[in-house]
């Protein structure tokens, strides 16, 4: 499942995000969603979230959907 729709993303789920500095390389960072930062219901590059680790990036893949 991709991370473009806000309805699919909730705090506590496991996701892969791309950090701002990793956008060119496409390197993914895995973590648990703490906060949703994008207010719109859809974003073509992925919904922006903050992970529990403090990393901020756009959701590319939803790994675990609770």
C-alpha positions in Angstrom: 0.0 0.0 0.0 1.3 3.4 -0.8 1.4 6.5 1.4 -0.4 9.0 -0.7 -3.8 8.9 1.1 -4.0 10.3 4.6 -6.9 7.9 5.5 -4.4 4.9 5.2 -2.0 6.3 7.7 -2.5 6.3 11.5 -0.2 6.8 14.5 1.3 3.5 15.5 1.7 1.8 12.1 5.0 0.7 10.6 6.0 2.6 7.5 8.9 3.3 5.2 9.6 7.0 4.6 12.0 9.0 2.4 13.8 11.7 4.3 14.3 15.1 2.7 18.0 14.6 2.3 17.4 11.1 0.8 14.9 12.2 -1.9 17.5 12.0 -4.7 18.8 8.5 -3.7 15.4 7.2 -2.7 16.8 5.6 0.5 14.0 4.5 2.8 13.9 4.8 6.6 11.6 2.4 8.5 9.8 3.5 11.6 6.5 3.8 13.5 4.3 6.9 12.9 4.0 9.3 15.7 2.4 12.3 14.0 0.8 13.1 10.7 2.1 16.5 9.4 0.2 16.7 6.1 -3.3 18.2 6.5 -4.7 17.4 3.1 -6.3 14.0 2.4 -3.9 13.3 -0.6 -0.4 14.2 -1.6 1.3 12.9 -4.8 4.7 12.5 -3.1 3.4 10.9 0.1 1.9 12.1 3.3 4.5 13.8 5.5 4.8 12.2 9.0 7.1 12.3 12.1 8.3 8.9 13.3 8.7 8.0 16.9 12.5 8.3 16.3 11.9 12.0 15.4 12.7 11.6 11.7 10.4 13.5 9.4 9.7 12.4 5.8 7.1 11.3 3.3 5.5 7.9 3.5 6.4 5.7 0.5 5.2 2.3 1.8 2.9 1.2 4.5 4.5 -1.9 5.9 2.0 -2.8 8.6 -1.7 -1.8 8.6 -3.3 -2.2 12.0 
